[in-house]
Amino acid sequence: MLASTPVFDTLAFPSRAQLGEGPVWDGAQLHWVDILGRRLFSSDLDAAVTRTTDLPQMPGFAVPDIAGGWLAGFPDGLWRSNVALTEWEQLWHAPHPLETHRINDGKTDPQGRVWFGSMTYAEVDPLSALYRLDGSGVTEELAHVTTSNGLDWSPDHRTFYYTDSIPRVIWAFDYDEASGDISNKREFARDPAGYVPDGGCIDDDGCFWSCKWNGSRIVRYTPDGRTDLVWELPVHNPTSCTFVGPDRSVLAITSAQSTDPSCASEFDGAVLLIQTRTAGPTMTLARSK
């Protein structure tokens, strides 16, 4: 399929991320993390009300929880903050060695369970895992992962999509909303050599949007895994996406700085905003107890 270049704006936020990731829209503000900068950013779409919060460790993701605080994946496990983001308590200790691993992308499912995964810094061998936090604690849902990444659920809550970046594959699973169990793992989409799938999100049509690290593009897949749309982007490393705005029809795409000067862009580290012809689901607050 031929790629096209969409009309885009950038969020007029006062800072650029080194490695922007994990965007979530709460109905009024967009929140996203800067993994390498150890920060949580928050902004309305006009950037009239903004906040930058320094975090105690490198965050793989951060999601608001039902108690008014935040739940974050730091390299050594899961932590929960108070409302002011000034105090943190550890909920779960990651089983991996901290010198080789960290927590990466995470998201809440339709019932408020928190799904998240790990990765190795080397990103070579499948030594990481996918986990789920619910009222019973944290369970390992999938082993032999290399780089745990973009995930989301279909609008009917029957399919779970999950990305392992280095093998360049997006998996689909049957999903039981009542129990949170996943089954029937199958390949949904696979990228060619040259770039890898990073973060992603679902839309109300049941299509999965996948950002392509090192690929300067985002791809929309139909529910049967066909490529529906390819947008070329002005950043080499788009990282993740979510739908924002009053009707959630604007796609917000986070990005990272390029380490290759030949690929660097004035938009690196910015949040791109693109009007779409679809919309996305509302966010579910995390339930950590």
C-alpha positions as CSV (number, residue, x, y, z in Angstrom):
1,M,0.0,0.0,0.0
2,L,1.2,3.5,-0.9
3,A,2.0,5.8,2.0
4,S,0.5,9.2,2.4
5,T,1.5,12.2,4.5
6,P,-1.2,13.6,6.8
7,V,-1.7,17.2,7.8
8,F,-0.5,17.5,11.4
9,D,0.0,19.9,14.3
10,T,2.4,19.6,17.2
11,L,1.4,20.0,20.8
12,A,2.9,23.4,21.9
13,F,4.3,21.8,25.1
14,P,7.3,23.7,26.5
15,S,9.6,20.6,26.6
16,R,10.5,17.9,24.2
17,A,11.0,14.3,25.3
18,Q,14.1,12.3,24.9
19,L,12.0,9.2,24.6
20,G,8.3,10.0,24.7
21,E,6.0,7.1,25.4
22,G,2.7,5.8,26.9
23,P,0.2,8.6,26.1
24,V,-3.1,8.5,27.9
25,W,-6.1,10.9,27.5
26,D,-8.2,11.5,30.6
27,G,-10.9,13.5,28.9
28,A,-9.3,16.9,29.6
29,Q,-5.5,16.4,29.4
30,L,-2.9,14.2,27.7
31,H,-0.3,12.5,29.9
32,W,2.8,10.8,28.6
33,V,6.2,9.8,30.0
34,D,9.8,10.7,29.0
35,I,11.5,7.4,29.7
36,L,15.1,8.6,29.5
37,G,14.3,12.0,31.1
38,R,12.4,10.4,34.0
39,R,9.5,12.8,33.7
40,L,5.7,12.7,33.4
41,F,4.2,15.3,31.2
42,S,0.6,16.6,31.3
43,S,-1.1,19.1,29.0
44,D,-4.4,20.1,27.5
45,L,-4.5,20.3,23.8
46,D,-3.9,24.0,23.7
47,A,-0.9,23.7,26.1
48,A,-2.6,26.4,28.3
49,V,-2.4,24.2,31.4
50,T,0.8,22.1,31.5
51,R,2.8,20.2,34.1
52,T,6.1,18.4,34.2
53,T,6.7,16.0,37.1
54,D,10.1,14.6,37.8
55,L,9.9,10.9,38.7
56,P,12.2,8.9,41.0
57,Q,13.1,6.3,38.4
58,M,12.9,5.7,34.7
59,P,9.3,5.1,33.8
60,G,8.2,2.5,31.2
61,F,4.7,3.7,31.6
62,A,2.4,5.6,34.0
63,V,-1.4,5.4,34.2
64,P,-3.8,7.2,36.5
65,D,-5.5,5.1,39.1
66,I,-9.0,5.1,40.7
67,A,-7.7,6.6,43.9
68,G,-6.5,9.8,42.2
69,G,-2.8,8.9,42.1
70,W,-0.7,7.2,39.5
71,L,0.6,3.7,38.9
72,A,4.0,3.5,37.2
73,G,6.3,0.8,35.9
74,F,9.8,1.6,37.0
75,P,12.8,-0.7,36.2
76,D,12.5,-2.6,39.5
77,G,8.7,-3.1,39.4
78,L,5.3,-1.4,40.0
79,W,4.9,1.7,42.1
80,R,1.9,3.7,43.2
81,S,1.9,7.4,44.0
82,N,-0.2,9.7,46.0
83,V,-2.4,12.3,44.3
84,A,0.3,15.0,44.4
85,L,2.9,12.6,42.9
86,T,5.3,13.4,45.8
87,E,5.2,10.0,47.5
88,W,5.6,6.5,46.1
89,E,5.1,3.0,47.4
90,Q,6.2,-0.2,45.7
91,L,3.4,-2.7,44.9
92,W,5.5,-5.4,43.2
93,H,9.1,-6.3,42.8
94,A,10.1,-7.3,39.3
95,P,11.8,-10.8,39.1
96,H,14.3,-9.7,36.5
97,P,17.9,-8.6,37.2
98,L,18.0,-4.8,37.2
99,E,21.4,-4.6,35.4
100,T,19.8,-6.2,32.3
101,H,16.1,-5.5,32.3
102,R,13.5,-2.8,32.9
103,I,9.7,-2.4,32.7
104,N,8.4,-1.1,29.4
105,D,5.0,-0.3,28.0
106,G,1.8,-0.7,30.0
107,K,-2.0,0.0,29.8
108,T,-5.2,-0.6,31.6
109,D,-7.8,-3.1,30.2
110,P,-11.5,-2.4,30.1
111,Q,-11.9,-3.6,33.7
112,G,-9.0,-1.5,35.1
113,R,-6.4,-4.4,35.3
114,V,-3.0,-3.1,34.4
115,W,-1.1,-5.0,31.7
116,F,2.6,-4.3,31.3
117,G,5.8,-6.0,30.1
118,S,9.5,-6.0,30.4
119,M,12.5,-5.8,28.1
120,T,16.2,-6.2,28.2
121,Y,18.5,-3.3,27.5
122,A,20.3,-5.4,24.9
123,E,17.0,-6.3,23.1
124,V,18.5,-9.5,21.6
125,D,17.1,-12.6,23.4
126,P,13.6,-13.5,24.5
127,L,14.2,-13.1,28.2
128,S,11.3,-10.8,29.1
129,A,7.6,-11.3,29.9
130,L,4.1,-9.8,29.9
131,Y,2.4,-9.3,33.2
132,R,-1.1,-8.5,34.6
133,L,-2.0,-6.7,37.8
134,D,-5.4,-7.3,39.2
135,G,-7.0,-7.6,42.7
136,S,-5.1,-10.8,43.3
137,G,-1.7,-9.3,42.6
138,V,0.7,-9.6,39.6
139,T,0.8,-12.7,37.4
140,E,3.0,-13.6,34.4
141,E,0.8,-13.9,31.3
142,L,3.4,-14.6,28.6
143,A,7.1,-15.6,28.7
144,H,9.8,-15.6,26.1
145,V,9.3,-12.0,25.1
146,T,12.1,-9.8,23.8
147,T,10.8,-6.2,23.9
148,S,7.3,-6.0,25.4
149,N,5.4,-3.1,23.7
150,G,2.2,-1.7,22.3
151,L,-1.1,-3.3,23.5
152,D,-4.8,-2.7,23.5
153,W,-8.2,-4.4,23.3
154,S,-10.8,-4.6,20.6
155,P,-14.0,-2.5,21.1
156,D,-16.1,-5.6,21.8
157,H,-13.5,-6.6,24.5
158,R,-13.0,-10.0,22.9
159,T,-9.5,-9.6,21.4
160,F,-6.2,-8.5,23.0
161,Y,-3.4,-7.1,20.8
162,Y,0.2,-7.2,21.9
163,T,3.5,-6.2,20.3
164,D,6.9,-7.8,20.7
165,S,9.1,-5.3,18.9
166,I,12.3,-7.0,18.0
167,P,10.7,-10.0,16.3
168,R,8.6,-7.3,14.5
169,V,5.4,-9.0,15.3
170,I,2.0,-8.0,16.7
171,W,0.1,-10.9,18.3
172,A,-3.7,-11.3,18.8
173,F,-5.3,-13.3,21.6
174,D,-8.8,-14.2,22.6
175,Y,-9.6,-12.2,25.7
176,D,-12.1,-13.0,28.5
177,E,-13.2,-9.7,29.9
178,A,-14.6,-11.2,33.1
179,S,-11.5,-13.2,34.1
180,G,-8.8,-11.3,32.2
181,D,-7.5,-14.5,30.7
182,I,-5.9,-14.6,27.3
183,S,-5.7,-17.6,24.9
184,N,-5.4,-18.7,21.3
185,K,-2.2,-16.7,20.5
186,R,-1.9,-16.0,16.8
187,E,0.1,-13.7,14.5
188,F,-1.9,-10.5,13.7
189,A,0.7,-8.5,11.7
190,R,4.5,-8.7,11.0
191,D,6.7,-5.9,9.8
192,P,9.5,-6.1,7.2
193,A,13.1,-5.7,8.1
194,G,14.2,-2.1,8.6
195,Y,11.8,-0.9,11.3
196,V,9.9,-2.4,14.2
197,P,6.4,-2.0,15.7
198,D,6.4,0.1,18.9
199,G,3.4,1.4,20.8
200,G,-0.1,1.3,19.5
201,C,-3.8,1.8,20.1
202,I,-7.2,0.6,19.0
203,D,-10.0,2.8,17.4
204,D,-13.8,2.5,17.6
205,D,-13.8,0.6,14.2
206,G,-11.7,-2.1,15.7
207,C,-8.6,-1.2,13.8
208,F,-5.2,-1.2,15.5
209,W,-2.7,1.7,14.9
210,S,1.0,0.8,15.2
211,C,3.8,3.2,15.4
212,K,7.0,2.1,13.6
213,W,10.2,2.8,15.4
214,N,13.0,3.6,12.9
215,G,10.3,3.7,10.2
216,S,8.9,7.3,10.2
217,R,5.4,6.0,9.9
218,I,2.2,4.7,11.6
219,V,0.1,1.9,10.1
220,R,-3.6,1.2,10.7
221,Y,-4.5,-2.5,10.5
222,T,-8.1,-3.8,10.0
223,P,-9.4,-6.4,12.5
224,D,-8.3,-9.2,10.2
225,G,-4.7,-7.9,10.0
226,R,-4.8,-6.2,6.6
227,T,-3.0,-2.9,6.2
228,D,-5.6,-0.2,5.8
229,L,-3.6,3.0,5.9
230,V,0.1,4.1,6.1
231,W,1.0,7.6,7.2
232,E,4.5,8.9,6.8
233,L,5.5,11.0,9.7
234,P,8.0,13.8,10.2
235,V,9.8,11.9,13.0
236,H,12.1,8.9,12.5
237,N,11.0,7.3,15.8
238,P,7.3,7.5,16.5
239,T,6.7,5.6,19.7
240,S,3.0,5.3,20.7
241,C,-0.4,6.8,20.2
242,T,-3.8,7.4,21.6
243,F,-7.0,9.3,20.6
244,V,-7.6,12.7,22.2
245,G,-10.0,15.6,22.1
246,P,-13.6,16.2,23.1
247,D,-14.8,13.4,20.7
248,R,-11.5,11.5,20.8
249,S,-11.0,11.8,17.0
250,V,-7.5,13.3,17.1
251,L,-4.6,10.9,17.1
252,A,-1.8,12.0,19.4
253,I,1.5,10.4,18.6
254,T,4.5,10.5,20.9
255,S,8.1,10.4,19.5
256,A,11.7,10.1,20.5
257,Q,14.9,11.9,19.7
258,S,16.9,10.3,16.9
259,T,20.5,9.3,17.6
260,D,21.3,9.4,13.9
261,P,22.0,13.0,12.8
262,S,21.0,12.1,9.2
263,C,17.5,11.2,10.5
264,A,17.0,14.0,13.0
265,S,14.0,16.2,12.7
266,E,12.8,19.5,14.2
267,F,9.8,17.5,15.5
268,D,11.8,14.8,17.4
269,G,10.5,14.4,20.9
270,A,7.3,16.3,20.1
271,V,3.6,15.0,20.3
272,L,2.1,15.1,16.8
273,L,-1.7,15.7,16.5
274,I,-3.6,14.4,13.5
275,Q,-7.3,14.7,12.8
276,T,-8.8,11.3,11.8
277,R,-12.1,10.1,10.5
278,T,-12.5,7.7,13.4
279,A,-12.3,7.9,17.2
280,G,-11.0,5.9,20.1
281,P,-12.3,4.5,23.3
282,T,-12.3,6.2,26.7
283,M,-9.6,5.4,29.2
284,T,-10.2,3.1,32.1
285,L,-8.6,4.1,35.5
286,A,-6.3,1.6,37.0
287,R,-7.5,-0.5,39.9
288,S,-4.4,-1.5,41.8
289,K,-6.3,-3.1,44.8
